[in-house]
Amino acid sequence: MKRRGLVPVERRVSSLSTAIAVIATLLQPVLASSGFAQWSIDPFVNNAISSEADEQTYPTIASDGAGGAIITWIDGRSGDDDIYAQRIDAAGVVQWTAGGVVISTAAYQQRFPTIVSDGAGGAIITWQDLRSGTSYDIYAQRINGAGATQWTADGVAISTAANGQYLPTIVSDGAGGAIVAWYDSRSGASYDIYARRINGAGATQWTANGVAISTAANDQVYPTIASDGAGGAIITWQDLRSGTNWDIYAQRVNSAGAVQWTAGGVAISTAARRCLRPRPTGNSRAPDAGPVRA
């Protein structure tokens, strides 16, 4: 006696696949009129932010406050390293000039951008910059939600101190501006940690070229930063003051640029062996290479 109603697995899978394909085809006109249509559902074909000539690398991202995001990266389309940005909305549609908007195409290299929301639909971007031709400095630029840069063309100087300043990290100051921290070789002997605030109008605050967060012995590198919720910031970094092992230290700086804790920073961890690359919440990041030198 034959059993009825049983379909081989292969045929059921084939029928299901066919049904899904038909449904997807029928839904295309509906999806095309909705906000979800622009996001690719193919994991091998994602939404292009920039596919210009040469390389686009080291992207970082911040919310646009409206369900989308603003993305910035190092861009090699000119044959050198520049900084570009693009906004993508909640529907997956890029909003600005195809390929991205220029943040800085100053001479020589602009590298390792980081980004934070400006609280008004735009963003503030900071990076290390070799436009001087001799050593890296720190610059920043604000861009609004329409893709128009708001400050001096190619960015406002945050620090142009002697020797090099590297790998800036950034956090909102809660008032439309930002606080930027970096590691700094102005002493000529070792790396130290400095920071500076810039307001929403692009006017730098605090001591020229930044306030010292830590100038302890040996090297302090790879700072990361988070808001303290009161207009200042808490900065943490990798620290070699012991002369033998990397440890983790932190310092708080208030909205006026005054450090609040023990001079040189508070020890977070001095455990045996190495403690590397602290990572608080936020957009802080660093490339995988060792300390960057000019």
Phi, psi and chi 1 to 4 in degrees:
 res  aa     phi    psi   chi1   chi2   chi3   chi4
   1 MET       -  127.3 -169.1  171.5  175.9      -
   2 LYS   -83.1  140.6  -67.1 -176.4  178.9  179.2
   3 ARG   -82.8  138.8  -68.0 -175.0 -178.9 -179.3
   4 ARG  -111.5  152.7  -53.1 -171.5   62.4 -180.0
   5 GLY    90.8   -1.4      -      -      -      -
   6 LEU   -95.7  126.9  -64.8  178.6      -      -
   7 VAL  -113.7  133.2 -179.9      -      -      -
   8 PRO   -52.6  145.5  -25.1   33.3      -      -
   9 VAL   -55.3  -42.6  171.9      -      -      -
  10 GLU   -59.5  -41.2  -65.7   83.5   -4.9      -
  11 ARG   -69.6  -37.3  -72.0  175.7   59.7 -171.5
  12 ARG   -64.6  -43.3  -80.2 -175.9  -78.7  163.7
  13 VAL   -61.8  -44.3  170.5      -      -      -
  14 SER   -61.3  -43.7  176.8      -      -      -
  15 SER   -64.4  -40.1  -62.2      -      -      -
  16 LEU   -64.4  -43.2 -180.0   60.3      -      -
  17 SER   -61.3  -42.0  -61.1      -      -      -
  18 THR   -63.3  -42.3  -59.1      -      -      -
  19 ALA   -62.9  -43.1      -      -      -      -
  20 ILE   -61.9  -43.7  -69.5  171.1      -      -
  21 ALA   -61.5  -41.9      -      -      -      -
  22 VAL   -64.3  -45.5  170.4      -      -      -
  23 ILE   -60.9  -44.0  -68.6  168.6      -      -
  24 ALA   -60.3  -40.7      -      -      -      -
  25 THR   -64.3  -43.9  -59.7      -      -      -
  26 LEU   -66.3  -31.2  -67.0  173.4      -      -
  27 LEU   -83.3  -12.4  -74.7  177.3      -      -
  28 GLN   -53.3  -47.1  -81.2 -178.1   -9.9      -
  29 PRO   -61.8  -35.6  -21.9   34.5      -      -
  30 VAL   -68.2  -47.0  176.5      -      -      -
  31 LEU   -64.3  -34.2  -68.0  173.3      -      -
  32 ALA   -63.7  -27.2      -      -      -      -
  33 SER   -91.7   -2.5   63.9      -      -      -
  34 SER  -104.9  167.8   72.7      -      -      -
  35 GLY   -69.9  -16.8      -      -      -      -
  36 PHE   -84.9  -10.2  -61.9  103.3      -      -
  37 ALA   -65.6  -26.8      -      -      -      -
  38 GLN   -78.7  -23.4  -60.5  -61.0  -32.8      -
  39 TRP   -77.4  125.0  -70.9  108.4      -      -
  40 SER   -65.2  139.2  171.5      -      -      -
  41 ILE  -101.0    4.2   59.2  172.5      -      -
  42 ASP   -97.0  115.8 -176.3  -16.7      -      -
  43 PRO   -64.6  -13.6   24.8  -34.9      -      -
  44 PHE   -97.8   -4.1  -61.0  102.7      -      -
  45 VAL  -133.8   88.0 -177.5      -      -      -
  46 ASN   -91.1  171.1  -64.1  -47.4      -      -
  47 ASN   -71.3  124.5  -69.1   56.9      -      -
  48 ALA   -76.6  127.4      -      -      -      -
  49 ILE   -94.3  -43.7  -60.4  -59.5      -      -
  50 SER  -155.4  130.2  178.4      -      -      -
  51 SER  -129.5   37.8   53.6      -      -      -
  52 GLU   -69.7  173.4  -65.2  -64.2  -48.7      -
  53 ALA   -59.9  156.9      -      -      -      -
  54 ASP    62.3 -150.0 -145.9  -53.5      -      -
  55 GLU  -109.6  144.8  -66.2 -177.5  -20.1      -
  56 GLN  -118.9  121.5  -71.7   74.3   47.8      -
  57 THR  -137.1  169.2   57.4      -      -      -
  58 TYR    50.2   54.7  -72.7  105.1      -      -
  59 PRO   -69.5  144.9   28.8  -36.4      -      -
  60 THR  -133.9  160.6   58.8      -      -      -
  61 ILE  -142.0  147.9 -170.1  168.1      -      -
  62 ALA  -142.5  152.3      -      -      -      -
  63 SER   -65.9  146.1  171.0      -      -      -
  64 ASP   -92.7    2.6   67.2   -3.3      -      -
  65 GLY    78.6    3.4      -      -      -      -
  66 ALA  -134.0   26.4      -      -      -      -
  67 GLY    92.3   -6.7      -      -      -      -
  68 GLY  -110.3 -157.6      -      -      -      -
  69 ALA  -153.6  159.0      -      -      -      -
  70 ILE  -116.0  130.4  -61.0  173.1      -      -
  71 ILE  -120.3  137.6  -58.8  159.2      -      -
  72 THR  -128.3  156.9 -173.9      -      -      -
  73 TRP  -160.1  169.0   63.2   88.0      -      -
  74 ILE   -84.0  133.8  -57.1  173.1      -      -
  75 ASP  -127.9  127.4 -164.0  -62.8      -      -
  76 GLY  -103.9   16.2      -      -      -      -
  77 ARG   -62.3  -26.2   70.4 -174.8   72.3  179.0
  78 SER   -85.5   -7.3   71.8      -      -      -
  79 GLY    98.1   -6.4      -      -      -      -
  80 ASP  -131.2  175.7 -150.0  -18.8      -      -
  81 ASP   -89.7  119.6  -72.0  -20.1      -      -
  82 ASP  -123.9  176.2  -60.8  -47.9      -      -
  83 ILE  -116.0  128.0  -53.5  -62.9      -      -
  84 TYR  -126.9  166.2  -81.5   72.2      -      -
  85 ALA  -147.7  158.5      -      -      -      -
  86 GLN  -148.5  146.6  179.3   61.9  -86.9      -
  87 ARG  -107.3  140.2 -178.9  179.5  177.6 -172.9
  88 ILE  -125.8  134.0 -171.1  166.2      -      -
  89 ASP   -87.8 -179.8   70.2    8.7      -      -
  90 ALA   -63.7  -20.8      -      -      -      -
  91 ALA   -88.4   -2.5      -      -      -      -
  92 GLY    87.0   19.0      -      -      -      -
  93 VAL  -103.7  125.1 -179.2      -      -      -
  94 VAL   -68.3  143.2  -67.0      -      -      -
  95 GLN  -106.6  -20.7  -60.4  -65.2  -69.4      -
  96 TRP  -111.0 -169.6  -60.6  -19.4      -      -
  97 THR   -49.8  135.8  -56.4      -      -      -
  98 ALA   -54.3  131.3      -      -      -      -
  99 GLY    89.3  -11.7      -      -      -      -
 100 GLY   109.0  160.4      -      -      -      -
 101 VAL   -99.9  140.1  170.9      -      -      -
 102 VAL   -68.0  126.1  170.4      -      -      -
 103 ILE   -98.1  -44.9  -59.7  -61.4      -      -
 104 SER  -156.5  128.5  178.9      -      -      -
 105 THR  -124.5   36.9   55.1      -      -      -
 106 ALA   -62.8  169.5      -      -      -      -
 107 ALA   -58.0  152.8      -      -      -      -
 108 TYR    59.6 -143.3  -57.6  109.2      -      -
 109 GLN  -100.7  140.1  -65.4  179.8  -14.3      -
 110 GLN  -122.3  123.9  -70.4   75.7   50.0      -
 111 ARG  -139.0  160.3  -51.8 -170.7   74.5 -165.9
 112 PHE    52.4   61.9  -53.7  128.5      -      -
 113 PRO   -71.8  149.9   30.3  -37.3      -      -
 114 THR  -132.0  160.6   56.2      -      -      -
 115 ILE  -143.8  149.7 -173.0  170.3      -      -
 116 VAL  -145.5  149.1   69.4      -      -      -
 117 SER   -62.5  145.1  170.8      -      -      -
 118 ASP   -91.2    1.2   66.8   -2.2      -      -
 119 GLY    79.6    3.5      -      -      -      -
 120 ALA  -133.0   25.7      -      -      -      -
 121 GLY    92.8   -6.8      -      -      -      -
 122 GLY  -113.8 -156.1      -      -      -      -
 123 ALA  -154.0  160.4      -      -      -      -
 124 ILE  -115.9  130.6  -61.3  173.3      -      -
 125 ILE  -120.4  137.5  -60.6  165.7      -      -
 126 THR  -129.5  156.0 -173.5      -      -      -
 127 TRP  -160.0  167.4   63.4   91.2      -      -
 128 GLN   -94.1  141.2   71.6  179.1   50.3      -
 129 ASP  -137.2  129.3 -165.7  -59.0      -      -
 130 LEU  -105.4   23.0 -166.4   59.7      -      -
 131 ARG   -60.8  -23.3   70.8 -176.7   67.0 -175.8
 132 SER   -67.1  -22.2   69.3      -      -      -
 133 GLY    83.5   -3.9      -      -      -      -
 134 THR  -121.6  -40.9   55.9      -      -      -
 135 SER  -153.4  161.8   62.4      -      -      -
 136 TYR   -77.2  139.1  -78.1  104.3      -      -
 137 ASP  -120.9  178.2  -60.3  -48.9      -      -
 138 ILE  -114.5  129.1  -55.1  -61.9      -      -
 139 TYR  -127.7  163.7  -81.2   76.3      -      -
 140 ALA  -146.6  155.7      -      -      -      -
 141 GLN  -145.9  145.6  179.4   60.7  -86.9      -
 142 ARG  -107.5  140.6 -177.6  176.3 -178.5  179.5
 143 ILE  -129.8  137.8 -170.1  164.8      -      -
 144 ASN   -88.7  179.5   69.1   14.2      -      -
 145 GLY   -66.0  -17.4      -      -      -      -
 146 ALA   -92.2   -1.7      -      -      -      -
 147 GLY    89.5   19.2      -      -      -      -
 148 ALA  -103.0  126.8      -      -      -      -
 149 THR   -68.9  145.0   53.2      -      -      -
 150 GLN  -107.8  -19.1  -58.1  -64.5  -72.4      -
 151 TRP  -112.0 -169.7  -62.2  -18.3      -      -
 152 THR   -49.8  138.2  -56.0      -      -      -
 153 ALA   -52.7  134.1      -      -      -      -
 154 ASP    71.5    3.8  -71.0  -42.7      -      -
 155 GLY   106.7  158.7      -      -      -      -
 156 VAL   -97.2  135.7  173.6      -      -      -
 157 ALA   -71.1  123.6      -      -      -      -
 158 ILE   -90.7  -42.5  -58.5  -64.4      -      -
 159 SER  -151.1  129.0  177.9      -      -      -
 160 THR  -125.7   35.7   56.9      -      -      -
 161 ALA   -63.4  168.2      -      -      -      -
 162 ALA   -59.6  159.6      -      -      -      -
 163 ASN    59.6 -139.1  -59.2  -38.3      -      -
 164 GLY  -121.5  151.5      -      -      -      -
 165 GLN  -124.0  135.5  -69.8   79.1   50.7      -
 166 TYR  -134.5  153.0  -52.4  100.2      -      -
 167 LEU    44.1   67.1  -63.1 -178.3      -      -
 168 PRO   -67.2  153.1   28.1  -36.7      -      -
 169 THR  -131.4  153.5 -176.7      -      -      -
 170 ILE  -141.3  148.8 -170.0  169.3      -      -
 171 VAL  -145.8  151.3   71.6      -      -      -
 172 SER   -65.1  145.6  170.9      -      -      -
 173 ASP   -90.8    1.8   66.3   -1.5      -      -
 174 GLY    79.3    3.9      -      -      -      -
 175 ALA  -134.7   27.1      -      -      -      -
 176 GLY    92.3   -7.3      -      -      -      -
 177 GLY  -111.8 -156.6      -      -      -      -
 178 ALA  -154.4  160.8      -      -      -      -
 179 ILE  -115.7  130.6  -61.4  172.1      -      -
 180 VAL  -117.0  134.9  179.8      -      -      -
 181 ALA  -124.4  153.9      -      -      -      -
 182 TRP  -157.9  170.8   62.9   91.7      -      -
 183 TYR  -104.7  148.9   68.6   86.9      -      -
 184 ASP  -142.1  134.0 -167.1  -59.4      -      -
 185 SER  -110.7   25.9   62.5      -      -      -
 186 ARG   -60.1  -26.2   70.5 -176.3   68.9 -176.2
 187 SER   -69.4  -21.3   72.2      -      -      -
 188 GLY    81.8  -11.5      -      -      -      -
 189 ALA  -108.3  -33.2      -      -      -      -
 190 SER  -158.8  176.1   61.2      -      -      -
 191 TYR   -92.7  138.5  -67.2  121.2      -      -
 192 ASP  -126.9  172.9  -59.5  -50.1      -      -
 193 ILE  -110.3  129.0  -54.8  -63.0      -      -
 194 TYR  -128.6  162.5  -79.8   76.5      -      -
 195 ALA  -149.3  158.0      -      -      -      -
 196 ARG  -154.3  148.2 -162.4  171.9 -168.2 -170.0
 197 ARG  -101.9  145.4 -177.9  179.1  178.5 -175.0
 198 ILE  -130.3  134.2 -173.5  166.2      -      -
 199 ASN   -86.5  177.5   69.6   18.6      -      -
 200 GLY   -64.2  -20.4      -      -      -      -
 201 ALA   -89.5   -2.2      -      -      -      -
 202 GLY    89.1   15.7      -      -      -      -
 203 ALA   -93.6  123.8      -      -      -      -
 204 THR   -72.0  144.8   49.8      -      -      -
 205 GLN  -116.6  168.2  -47.9  -69.2  -64.3      -
 206 TRP    72.3 -170.3  -54.4   -9.4      -      -
 207 THR   -60.7  140.2  -55.8      -      -      -
 208 ALA   -53.6  133.4      -      -      -      -
 209 ASN    69.6    6.7  -68.4  -40.6      -      -
 210 GLY   106.5  154.5      -      -      -      -
 211 VAL   -94.7  145.0  -61.2      -      -      -
 212 ALA   -72.8  123.9      -      -      -      -
 213 ILE   -92.7  -41.6  -59.6  -59.9      -      -
 214 SER  -153.8  128.4  179.3      -      -      -
 215 THR  -124.7   37.0   57.0      -      -      -
 216 ALA   -63.9  170.6      -      -      -      -
 217 ALA   -59.7  154.8      -      -      -      -
 218 ASN    58.4 -150.7  -60.2  -41.3      -      -
 219 ASP   -98.9  140.2  -71.5  -24.2      -      -
 220 GLN  -123.0  122.6  -70.0   79.3   50.9      -
 221 VAL  -138.7  172.0  -63.8      -      -      -
 222 TYR    51.4   59.6  -62.6  124.2      -      -
 223 PRO   -70.4  150.2   29.8  -37.2      -      -
 224 THR  -132.4  161.6   53.6      -      -      -
 225 ILE  -144.1  147.5 -167.9  168.0      -      -
 226 ALA  -143.9  151.2      -      -      -      -
 227 SER   -66.2  146.5  170.8      -      -      -
 228 ASP   -93.3    1.9   68.9   -5.0      -      -
 229 GLY    79.1    3.6      -      -      -      -
 230 ALA  -133.3   26.0      -      -      -      -
 231 GLY    91.4   -6.1      -      -      -      -
 232 GLY  -109.6 -157.2      -      -      -      -
 233 ALA  -152.7  159.0      -      -      -      -
 234 ILE  -114.4  127.7  -62.7  172.7      -      -
 235 ILE  -117.9  137.2  -59.2  164.2      -      -
 236 THR  -130.4  155.2 -175.2      -      -      -
 237 TRP  -157.3  171.5   62.7   89.4      -      -
 238 GLN   -93.9  129.4  178.2  177.8  -46.1      -
 239 ASP  -133.5  130.7 -165.3  -59.4      -      -
 240 LEU  -110.1   23.8 -166.2   59.9      -      -
 241 ARG   -59.8  -24.9   70.2 -176.9   66.6 -174.6
 242 SER   -67.9  -21.9   70.8      -      -      -
 243 GLY    82.9   -5.9      -      -      -      -
 244 THR  -124.8  -44.2   54.3      -      -      -
 245 ASN  -131.0  150.7  -65.8  -51.1      -      -
 246 TRP   -75.6  131.4  -70.3  103.1      -      -
 247 ASP  -121.6  177.2  -60.9  -46.6      -      -
 248 ILE  -116.3  127.9  -55.6  -59.4      -      -
 249 TYR  -126.4  164.2  -81.9   73.6      -      -
 250 ALA  -147.0  157.5      -      -      -      -
 251 GLN  -148.3  145.8  179.5   62.1  -88.1      -
 252 ARG  -105.7  138.7 -178.1  178.9  179.4 -177.3
 253 VAL  -125.0  135.6   60.9      -      -      -
 254 ASN   -87.6 -179.9   69.6   13.8      -      -
 255 SER   -65.6  -17.8   60.7      -      -      -
 256 ALA   -93.3   -2.1      -      -      -      -
 257 GLY    89.9   18.0      -      -      -      -
 258 ALA  -100.1  128.0      -      -      -      -
 259 VAL   -69.7  144.9  -65.8      -      -      -
 260 GLN  -109.0  -17.5  -58.5  -65.0  -71.4      -
 261 TRP  -113.0 -169.9  -61.8  -19.8      -      -
 262 THR   -51.2  136.5  -56.5      -      -      -
 263 ALA   -54.7  132.1      -      -      -      -
 264 GLY    87.9  -11.4      -      -      -      -
 265 GLY   105.4  159.2      -      -      -      -
 266 VAL   -97.4  135.1  174.2      -      -      -
 267 ALA   -69.1  123.7      -      -      -      -
 268 ILE   -93.0  -42.0  -59.1  -61.0      -      -
 269 SER  -151.9  127.8  177.6      -      -      -
 270 THR  -124.9   34.7   56.5      -      -      -
 271 ALA   -62.6  158.9      -      -      -      -
 272 ALA   -59.8  157.7      -      -      -      -
 273 ARG    67.3 -150.5  -59.5  178.1   70.0   87.3
 274 ARG  -107.7  141.5  -61.7 -172.5  -60.4  169.3
 275 CYS  -119.1  117.8  -58.9      -      -      -
 276 LEU  -124.3  149.7  -57.6  175.9      -      -
 277 ARG    47.6   74.6  -55.0  -91.1 -176.6  101.7
 278 PRO   -63.2  146.1   26.6  -35.1      -      -
 279 ARG  -136.9   88.5  -62.6  -73.0  178.4   94.4
 280 PRO   -73.9  173.9   30.4  -34.6      -      -
 281 THR   -66.2  154.4   57.8      -      -      -
 282 GLY   127.8 -160.3      -      -      -      -
 283 ASN   -99.7    8.8  -63.5  -60.8      -      -
 284 SER   -63.9  139.3  -54.9      -      -      -
 285 ARG  -160.4  162.0   71.3 -173.6  -60.1  -95.4
 286 ALA  -144.0  150.1      -      -      -      -
 287 PRO   -65.8  167.8   24.4  -33.6      -      -
 288 ASP   -79.8  -10.1  -66.0  -29.9      -      -
 289 ALA   -73.5  171.0      -      -      -      -
 290 GLY   -72.0 -172.2      -      -      -      -
 291 PRO   -50.9  131.5  -29.5   37.0      -      -
 292 VAL   -78.6  134.9  175.2      -      -      -
 293 ARG  -125.5  151.8  -61.0  176.3 -172.2  -90.5
 294 ALA   -65.4      -      -      -      -      -
